[in-house]
């Protein structure tokens, strides 16, 4: 799906590493397109708020896993402080 535009959040743009990860799994991508822009924004912010590259990679993996499981928003997180 390299030519298909993937939806972003309300405040945050979709970073390339998360875009690539989402595009590798059709089930996750389908759910990503089904959730609200605010929910997408929360996932993006949660992923990019990790200070270390290692943390960000772990969060991308967890986001994919949780989305695969049907979770529509990051759990146990205060939410995006940027909105």
N, CA, C and O atoms as CSV, one atom per row, in Angstrom:
chain,resi,resn,atom,element,x,y,z
A,1,UNK,N,N,0.802,-1.191,0.000
A,1,UNK,CA,C,0.000,0.000,0.000
A,1,UNK,C,C,0.853,1.268,0.000
A,1,UNK,O,O,0.473,2.251,0.635
A,2,UNK,N,N,1.958,1.274,-0.671
A,2,UNK,CA,C,2.839,2.429,-0.597
A,2,UNK,C,C,2.235,3.701,-1.187
A,2,UNK,O,O,2.633,4.793,-0.782
A,3,UNK,N,N,1.299,3.610,-2.118
A,3,UNK,CA,C,0.731,4.800,-2.734
A,3,UNK,C,C,-0.506,5.319,-2.015
A,3,UNK,O,O,-0.943,6.440,-2.277
A,4,UNK,N,N,-1.072,4.535,-1.125
A,4,UNK,CA,C,-2.281,4.950,-0.425
A,4,UNK,C,C,-1.924,5.921,0.690
A,4,UNK,O,O,-0.984,5.700,1.454
A,5,UNK,N,N,-2.688,6.991,0.767
A,5,UNK,CA,C,-2.505,7.966,1.843
A,5,UNK,C,C,-3.065,7.365,3.132
A,5,UNK,O,O,-4.183,6.850,3.149
A,6,UNK,N,N,-2.291,7.432,4.201
A,6,UNK,CA,C,-2.730,6.940,5.499
A,6,UNK,C,C,-3.122,8.154,6.342
A,6,UNK,O,O,-2.393,9.145,6.394
A,7,UNK,N,N,-4.267,8.067,6.992
A,7,UNK,CA,C,-4.784,9.182,7.771
A,7,UNK,C,C,-3.888,9.510,8.956
A,7,UNK,O,O,-3.213,8.641,9.507
A,8,UNK,N,N,-3.897,10.788,9.334
A,8,UNK,CA,C,-3.083,11.253,10.450
A,8,UNK,C,C,-3.970,11.633,11.625
A,8,UNK,O,O,-5.152,11.289,11.659
A,9,UNK,N,N,-3.401,12.336,12.576
A,9,UNK,CA,C,-4.147,12.778,13.747
A,9,UNK,C,C,-4.658,14.199,13.586
A,9,UNK,O,O,-4.572,14.785,12.506
A,10,UNK,N,N,-5.187,14.746,14.666
A,10,UNK,CA,C,-5.728,16.097,14.634
A,10,UNK,C,C,-4.637,17.144,14.793
A,10,UNK,O,O,-4.746,18.237,14.236
A,11,UNK,N,N,-3.592,16.831,15.540
A,11,UNK,CA,C,-2.493,17.763,15.776
A,11,UNK,C,C,-1.203,17.229,15.180
A,11,UNK,O,O,-0.441,17.972,14.561
A,12,UNK,N,N,-0.964,15.947,15.367
A,12,UNK,CA,C,0.295,15.334,14.943
A,12,UNK,C,C,0.185,14.700,13.559
A,12,UNK,O,O,-0.829,14.096,13.211
A,13,UNK,N,N,1.247,14.854,12.785
A,13,UNK,CA,C,1.370,14.156,11.508
A,13,UNK,C,C,1.882,12.751,11.774
A,13,UNK,O,O,2.521,12.495,12.795
A,14,UNK,N,N,1.605,11.864,10.872
A,14,UNK,CA,C,2.043,10.480,11.015
A,14,UNK,C,C,3.526,10.381,10.671
A,14,UNK,O,O,3.909,10.645,9.531
A,15,UNK,N,N,4.375,10.003,11.644
A,15,UNK,CA,C,5.806,9.910,11.363
A,15,UNK,C,C,6.110,8.715,10.448
A,15,UNK,O,O,5.377,7.726,10.443
A,16,UNK,N,N,7.183,8.818,9.688
A,16,UNK,CA,C,7.509,7.761,8.712
A,16,UNK,C,C,7.636,6.359,9.313
A,16,UNK,O,O,7.191,5.391,8.697
A,17,UNK,N,N,8.236,6.229,10.505
A,17,UNK,CA,C,8.418,4.896,11.075
A,17,UNK,C,C,7.079,4.258,11.459
A,17,UNK,O,O,6.890,3.057,11.268
A,18,UNK,N,N,6.158,5.047,11.993
A,18,UNK,CA,C,4.841,4.518,12.332
A,18,UNK,C,C,4.031,4.248,11.066
A,18,UNK,O,O,3.302,3.258,10.999
A,19,UNK,N,N,4.153,5.118,10.060
A,19,UNK,CA,C,3.477,4.911,8.771
A,19,UNK,C,C,3.899,3.575,8.149
A,19,UNK,O,O,3.067,2.801,7.677
A,20,UNK,N,N,5.201,3.329,8.162
A,20,UNK,CA,C,5.736,2.091,7.588
A,20,UNK,C,C,5.198,0.876,8.341
A,20,UNK,O,O,4.793,-0.115,7.733
A,21,UNK,N,N,5.199,0.964,9.664
A,21,UNK,CA,C,4.713,-0.157,10.483
A,21,UNK,C,C,3.231,-0.422,10.227
A,21,UNK,O,O,2.819,-1.575,10.097
A,22,UNK,N,N,2.436,0.632,10.155
A,22,UNK,CA,C,0.999,0.471,9.905
A,22,UNK,C,C,0.739,-0.147,8.543
A,22,UNK,O,O,-0.168,-0.964,8.390
A,23,UNK,N,N,1.529,0.238,7.560
A,23,UNK,CA,C,1.283,-0.232,6.192
A,23,UNK,C,C,1.664,-1.695,5.988
A,23,UNK,O,O,1.339,-2.276,4.953
A,24,UNK,N,N,2.349,-2.301,6.962
A,24,UNK,CA,C,2.758,-3.701,6.816
A,24,UNK,C,C,1.686,-4.687,7.284
A,24,UNK,O,O,1.821,-5.892,7.076
A,25,UNK,N,N,0.627,-4.184,7.912
A,25,UNK,CA,C,-0.400,-5.071,8.459
A,25,UNK,C,C,-1.783,-4.548,8.065
A,25,UNK,O,O,-2.230,-3.522,8.579
A,26,UNK,N,N,-2.456,-5.249,7.160
A,26,UNK,CA,C,-3.735,-4.760,6.636
A,26,UNK,C,C,-4.820,-4.672,7.710
A,26,UNK,O,O,-5.654,-3.768,7.661
A,27,UNK,N,N,-4.826,-5.594,8.680
A,27,UNK,CA,C,-5.825,-5.532,9.753
A,27,UNK,C,C,-5.631,-4.272,10.600
A,27,UNK,O,O,-6.594,-3.575,10.921
A,28,UNK,N,N,-4.395,-3.993,10.953
A,28,UNK,CA,C,-4.084,-2.816,11.747
A,28,UNK,C,C,-4.403,-1.549,10.956
A,28,UNK,O,O,-4.966,-0.599,11.499
A,29,UNK,N,N,-4.047,-1.539,9.689
A,29,UNK,CA,C,-4.307,-0.370,8.864
A,29,UNK,C,C,-5.812,-0.119,8.720
A,29,UNK,O,O,-6.258,1.029,8.735
A,30,UNK,N,N,-6.583,-1.188,8.582
A,30,UNK,CA,C,-8.034,-1.039,8.492
A,30,UNK,C,C,-8.594,-0.415,9.768
A,30,UNK,O,O,-9.426,0.489,9.698
A,31,UNK,N,N,-8.147,-0.887,10.933
A,31,UNK,CA,C,-8.606,-0.311,12.186
A,31,UNK,C,C,-8.130,1.129,12.320
A,31,UNK,O,O,-8.878,1.991,12.783
A,32,UNK,N,N,-6.898,1.394,11.920
A,32,UNK,CA,C,-6.353,2.753,11.981
A,32,UNK,C,C,-7.252,3.722,11.210
A,32,UNK,O,O,-7.530,4.826,11.678
A,33,UNK,N,N,-7.695,3.309,10.051
A,33,UNK,CA,C,-8.558,4.167,9.236
A,33,UNK,C,C,-9.970,4.264,9.826
A,33,UNK,O,O,-10.703,5.203,9.515
A,34,UNK,N,N,-10.353,3.318,10.661
A,34,UNK,CA,C,-11.688,3.295,11.250
A,34,UNK,C,C,-11.792,4.133,12.529
A,34,UNK,O,O,-12.879,4.597,12.872
A,35,UNK,N,N,-10.677,4.329,13.235
A,35,UNK,CA,C,-10.743,5.102,14.478
A,35,UNK,C,C,-10.812,6.601,14.152
A,35,UNK,O,O,-10.519,7.018,13.032
A,36,UNK,N,N,-11.199,7.388,15.138
A,36,UNK,CA,C,-11.358,8.829,14.931
A,36,UNK,C,C,-10.000,9.513,14.767
A,36,UNK,O,O,-8.981,8.974,15.198
A,37,UNK,N,N,-9.978,10.690,14.149
A,37,UNK,CA,C,-8.727,11.438,14.059
A,37,UNK,C,C,-8.133,11.739,15.443
A,37,UNK,O,O,-6.913,11.755,15.602
A,38,UNK,N,N,-8.983,11.975,16.428
A,38,UNK,CA,C,-8.496,12.223,17.788
A,38,UNK,C,C,-7.809,10.976,18.357
A,38,UNK,O,O,-6.771,11.081,19.010
A,39,UNK,N,N,-8.389,9.803,18.109
A,39,UNK,CA,C,-7.773,8.553,18.569
A,39,UNK,C,C,-6.437,8.320,17.861
A,39,UNK,O,O,-5.463,7.914,18.494
A,40,UNK,N,N,-6.387,8.577,16.550
A,40,UNK,CA,C,-5.114,8.440,15.819
A,40,UNK,C,C,-4.080,9.391,16.404
A,40,UNK,O,O,-2.913,9.034,16.563
A,41,UNK,N,N,-4.520,10.610,16.722
A,41,UNK,CA,C,-3.621,11.599,17.313
A,41,UNK,C,C,-3.036,11.086,18.625
A,41,UNK,O,O,-1.851,11.282,18.895
A,42,UNK,N,N,-3.861,10.432,19.440
A,42,UNK,CA,C,-3.388,9.896,20.725
A,42,UNK,C,C,-2.323,8.815,20.504
A,42,UNK,O,O,-1.298,8.800,21.185
A,43,UNK,N,N,-2.574,7.913,19.547
A,43,UNK,CA,C,-1.575,6.871,19.251
A,43,UNK,C,C,-0.263,7.501,18.786
A,43,UNK,O,O,0.814,7.128,19.252
A,44,UNK,N,N,-0.363,8.463,17.860
A,44,UNK,CA,C,0.844,9.109,17.339
A,44,UNK,C,C,1.605,9.789,18.470
A,44,UNK,O,O,2.817,9.613,18.594
A,45,UNK,N,N,0.914,10.554,19.286
A,45,UNK,CA,C,1.564,11.275,20.376
A,45,UNK,C,C,2.203,10.303,21.366
A,45,UNK,O,O,3.315,10.537,21.841
A,46,UNK,N,N,1.509,9.226,21.671
A,46,UNK,CA,C,2.055,8.231,22.596
A,46,UNK,C,C,3.358,7.650,22.045
A,46,UNK,O,O,4.325,7.478,22.786
A,47,UNK,N,N,3.381,7.352,20.754
A,47,UNK,CA,C,4.585,6.786,20.143
A,47,UNK,C,C,5.720,7.804,20.137
A,47,UNK,O,O,6.841,7.472,20.522
A,48,UNK,N,N,5.455,9.027,19.711
A,48,UNK,CA,C,6.544,10.000,19.558
A,48,UNK,C,C,6.977,10.642,20.876
A,48,UNK,O,O,7.997,11.329,20.923
A,49,UNK,N,N,6.216,10.426,21.936
A,49,UNK,CA,C,6.597,11.024,23.218
A,49,UNK,C,C,7.714,10.254,23.919
A,49,UNK,O,O,8.257,10.729,24.916
A,50,UNK,N,N,8.058,9.083,23.414
A,50,UNK,CA,C,9.202,8.357,23.970
A,50,UNK,C,C,10.483,9.107,23.662
A,50,UNK,O,O,10.699,9.519,22.522
A,51,UNK,N,N,11.320,9.288,24.639
A,51,UNK,CA,C,12.526,10.096,24.464
A,51,UNK,C,C,13.660,9.350,23.742
A,51,UNK,O,O,14.476,9.969,23.059
A,52,UNK,N,N,13.705,8.048,23.894
A,52,UNK,CA,C,14.771,7.252,23.271
A,52,UNK,C,C,14.228,6.521,22.049
A,52,UNK,O,O,13.049,6.171,21.997
A,53,UNK,N,N,15.093,6.296,21.075
A,53,UNK,CA,C,14.703,5.555,19.874
A,53,UNK,C,C,14.227,4.144,20.246
A,53,UNK,O,O,13.297,3.617,19.636
A,54,UNK,N,N,14.863,3.546,21.239
A,54,UNK,CA,C,14.481,2.209,21.691
A,54,UNK,C,C,13.042,2.218,22.228
A,54,UNK,O,O,12.252,1.324,21.922
A,55,UNK,N,N,12.717,3.229,23.022
A,55,UNK,CA,C,11.366,3.344,23.578
A,55,UNK,C,C,10.349,3.519,22.460
A,55,UNK,O,O,9.284,2.903,22.481
A,56,UNK,N,N,10.675,4.348,21.498
A,56,UNK,CA,C,9.776,4.588,20.372
A,56,UNK,C,C,9.520,3.300,19.598
A,56,UNK,O,O,8.381,3.016,19.227
A,57,UNK,N,N,10.566,2.520,19.353
A,57,UNK,CA,C,10.413,1.241,18.662
A,57,UNK,C,C,9.529,0.279,19.444
A,57,UNK,O,O,8.690,-0.413,18.868
A,58,UNK,N,N,9.720,0.238,20.744
A,58,UNK,CA,C,8.890,-0.619,21.604
A,58,UNK,C,C,7.435,-0.163,21.532
A,58,UNK,O,O,6.527,-0.990,21.442
A,59,UNK,N,N,7.215,1.143,21.570
A,59,UNK,CA,C,5.846,1.660,21.526
A,59,UNK,C,C,5.172,1.391,20.184
A,59,UNK,O,O,3.971,1.125,20.140
A,60,UNK,N,N,5.921,1.456,19.107
A,60,UNK,CA,C,5.336,1.124,17.806
A,60,UNK,C,C,4.892,-0.332,17.804
A,60,UNK,O,O,3.791,-0.645,17.352
A,61,UNK,N,N,5.736,-1.218,18.305
A,61,UNK,CA,C,5.373,-2.634,18.388
A,61,UNK,C,C,4.141,-2.865,19.245
A,61,UNK,O,O,3.252,-3.635,18.880
A,62,UNK,N,N,4.097,-2.191,20.390
A,62,UNK,CA,C,2.933,-2.330,21.275
A,62,UNK,C,C,1.683,-1.749,20.634
A,62,UNK,O,O,0.599,-2.319,20.760
A,63,UNK,N,N,1.822,-0.620,19.950
A,63,UNK,CA,C,0.669,-0.009,19.283
A,63,UNK,C,C,0.087,-0.960,18.255
A,63,UNK,O,O,-1.130,-1.132,18.190
A,64,UNK,N,N,0.939,-1.581,17.450
A,64,UNK,CA,C,0.454,-2.534,16.444
A,64,UNK,C,C,-0.252,-3.704,17.109
A,64,UNK,O,O,-1.320,-4.125,16.666
A,65,UNK,N,N,0.340,-4.223,18.164
A,65,UNK,CA,C,-0.248,-5.346,18.883
A,65,UNK,C,C,-1.613,-4.975,19.471
A,65,UNK,O,O,-2.576,-5.732,19.352
A,66,UNK,N,N,-1.680,-3.818,20.097
A,66,UNK,CA,C,-2.934,-3.389,20.720
A,66,UNK,C,C,-4.001,-3.087,19.668
A,66,UNK,O,O,-5.170,-3.423,19.857
A,67,UNK,N,N,-3.611,-2.463,18.575
A,67,UNK,CA,C,-4.564,-2.205,17.492
A,67,UNK,C,C,-5.066,-3.527,16.901
A,67,UNK,O,O,-6.254,-3.673,16.611
A,68,UNK,N,N,-4.154,-4.481,16.727
A,68,UNK,CA,C,-4.531,-5.811,16.218
A,68,UNK,C,C,-5.569,-6.456,17.125
A,68,UNK,O,O,-6.458,-7.175,16.669
A,69,UNK,N,N,-5.438,-6.184,18.415
A,69,UNK,CA,C,-6.369,-6.732,19.399
A,69,UNK,C,C,-7.669,-5.947,19.514
A,69,UNK,O,O,-8.555,-6.321,20.282
A,70,UNK,N,N,-7.787,-4.866,18.758
A,70,UNK,CA,C,-9.022,-4.102,18.749
A,70,UNK,C,C,-9.030,-2.863,19.638
A,70,UNK,O,O,-10.044,-2.169,19.718
A,71,UNK,N,N,-7.920,-2.577,20.301
A,71,UNK,CA,C,-7.868,-1.396,21.164
A,71,UNK,C,C,-7.856,-0.141,20.286
A,71,UNK,O,O,-7.073,-0.043,19.341
A,72,UNK,N,N,-8.717,0.801,20.602
A,72,UNK,CA,C,-8.871,1.983,19.767
A,72,UNK,C,C,-8.096,3.207,20.266
A,72,UNK,O,O,-7.932,4.175,19.523
A,73,UNK,N,N,-7.624,3.176,21.501
A,73,UNK,CA,C,-6.827,4.272,22.080
A,73,UNK,C,C,-5.767,3.685,22.998
A,73,UNK,O,O,-5.954,2.597,23.543
A,74,UNK,N,N,-4.652,4.396,23.177
A,74,UNK,CA,C,-3.661,3.911,24.129
A,74,UNK,C,C,-4.262,3.846,25.535
A,74,UNK,O,O,-4.957,4.769,25.960
A,75,UNK,N,N,-4.000,2.782,26.232
A,75,UNK,CA,C,-4.551,2.572,27.561
A,75,UNK,C,C,-3.609,3.153,28.627
A,75,UNK,O,O,-2.388,3.149,28.466
A,76,UNK,N,N,-4.187,3.637,29.685
A,76,UNK,CA,C,-3.433,4.072,30.859
A,76,UNK,C,C,-2.438,5.185,30.517
A,76,UNK,O,O,-1.312,5.199,31.016
A,77,UNK,N,N,-2.863,6.107,29.669
A,77,UNK,CA,C,-2.030,7.226,29.268
A,77,UNK,C,C,-2.876,8.476,29.365
A,77,UNK,O,O,-4.039,8.463,28.961
A,78,UNK,N,N,-2.327,9.550,29.887
A,78,UNK,CA,C,-3.113,10.771,30.154
A,78,UNK,C,C,-3.666,11.413,28.894
A,78,UNK,O,O,-4.603,12.209,28.967
A,79,UNK,N,N,-3.111,11.087,27.761
A,79,UNK,CA,C,-3.573,11.673,26.508
A,79,UNK,C,C,-2.622,12.736,25.991
A,79,UNK,O,O,-1.688,13.143,26.682
A,80,UNK,N,N,-2.866,13.173,24.787
A,80,UNK,CA,C,-2.012,14.139,24.121
A,80,UNK,C,C,-2.096,15.507,24.804
A,80,UNK,O,O,-3.177,16.089,24.884
A,81,UNK,N,N,-0.981,16.019,25.289
A,81,UNK,CA,C,-0.996,17.331,25.935
A,81,UNK,C,C,-0.953,18.480,24.916
A,81,UNK,O,O,-1.036,19.646,25.300
A,82,UNK,N,N,-0.824,18.161,23.633
A,82,UNK,CA,C,-0.657,19.169,22.597
A,82,UNK,C,C,-1.965,19.688,22.001
A,82,UNK,O,O,-1.946,20.614,21.191
A,83,UNK,N,N,-3.088,19.108,22.388
A,83,UNK,CA,C,-4.353,19.551,21.782
A,83,UNK,C,C,-5.061,20.564,22.628
A,83,UNK,O,O,-6.137,21.034,22.258
